[in-house]
Amino acid sequence: MASHPHFIREEEPYRALGLHGPYEILFRHASTKLHNGIQLYYNISRIHRYATSSDDVIFDRAPMDYLAYSQYTANQGTTDINDAFVKSMIPAVRESLDHVDILAFVPKSAEWPVEMESDGIRPVDVAYRDDVDAIFKQMYREGRYQAMPVKNRPHLVELWGPRPQRLEQLQAAVDAVKAVKANGG
């Protein structure tokens, strides 16, 4: 954000709805259809808020995130979230992504670990992080769910390395997307 002060930053749905809002939202094995559903549709509504705008917006979460988190909970079998619920989310996720220019993914890597922040909000459970990271990798690398739109597909960038390098990679993606748009693409 420091190098792009004109960008709007959208708060992640959990913080807007749970931490600072009216809902109690639980994570991991305790999340429910309500918890993940309201976060997904809030996220989508915020994306659509800028769909016809030329505003530059950074979202802390993308709709794909809720597929991964929901699949994790479905795999645990501990709440009302199941595979059918995850599948029911796919059309809304796919439709919303055609309004997103860039999806940035920071995969878990032994070579370039990103420290877990124990902020009282994000889970620091290593096994949970490993499981969710595996689902993200399946979605982004193998096309699990086929949730990416066919037209107006967002530019997917995997960010690696130390923080300054990841910021450079993200800037290169922003520049590439702007160049395509400037050339009428």
Buried (B, 14 or more C-beta within 10 A) or exposed (E): EEEEEEEBEBBBBBBBBBEEBEBEBBBBBEBBBBBBBBBBBBBBEBBEBBEEEEEEBEBBBBBBBBBBBBBBBBBBEEBEBBEEBBBEBBEBBBBBBBBBBBBBBBBBEEEBEBEEEEEEEEEEBEEBBEBBBBBBBBBBEEEBBEBBBEEEEBBBBBBBBEEEEBBEBBEEBBEBBEEEEEEEE
